[in-house]
Amino acid sequence: MSAGILALNFVSSPGAGKTSLLVRTISDLKADRPIAVIEGDQQTSNDAERIRATGVPAIQINTGKGCHLDASMVGDAFDRLPPLEGGLLFIENVGNLVCPAAFDLGEAHKVVVFSTTEGEDKPLKYPDMFAAASLMLINKMDLAPHVDFDLARTVEYARRVNSRIEVLTVSARTGEGMPAFYAWIARRADGKPTASAAE
């Protein structure tokens, strides 16, 4: 990816809330730096249309029967975006916790989005994805009191697979925890070392 652009590859199961999370993130951060999105889905342009409604450019990639984006697809889409120097590129991968784990799209980090409605054992069922991710965002925390969800166990399982994974709890609907996620993005966009890297 071009110098000066922070590219993040968002991966999750279908329905974990990636698009809602991106819509809120873009709405809150678009005044600070340029943002663009590459959307991956097997069919439809629904998610790209939701992103464009925030006022930022989004390129839709439909993979048909394919279960992930690849670097060639992302490169072609990136060439169709306006200049993004010093900005953020969010790549929303196809909803799947298996195939996207193995493909480098030129991103700085994979961000795995996990929701409180999915069950704590997802990191153990899909270890390659959690091993490849730098950050796990536990979304839909507003629903946690209403579902049988054990936060501590989820984090424990994720760290069995990847001892260095960072974990943040958020709600795209209410905004809970989002400032911490924005701070995580800003540190990486500005090239500041993370706590673990500085140790």
HELIX and SHEET records of a PDB file:
HELIX    1   1 LYS A   18  LEU A   29  1                                  12    
HELIX    2   2 ASN A   46  ARG A   52  1                                   7    
HELIX    3   3 ALA A   71  ASP A   79  1                                   9    
HELIX    4   4 CYS A   99  ALA A  102  5                                   4    
HELIX    5   5 LYS A  122  LYS A  125  1                                   4    
HELIX    6   6 PRO A  127  ALA A  132  1                                   6    
HELIX    7   7 MET A  141  HIS A  146  5                                   6    
HELIX    8   8 LEU A  151  VAL A  161  1                                  11    
HELIX    9   9 MET A  178  ALA A  189  1                                  12    
HELIX   10  10 ALA A  195  ALA A  198  1                                   4    
SHEET    1   A 7 ALA A  58  ASN A  62  0                                        
SHEET    2   A 7 ILE A  35  ASP A  41  1                                        
SHEET    3   A 7 LEU A  88  GLU A  92  1                                        
SHEET    4   A 7 LEU A   6  SER A  12  1                                        
SHEET    5   A 7 HIS A 109  SER A 115  1                                        
SHEET    6   A 7 LEU A 135  ASN A 139  1                                        
SHEET    7   A 7 GLU A 166  THR A 169  1                                        
END                                                                             
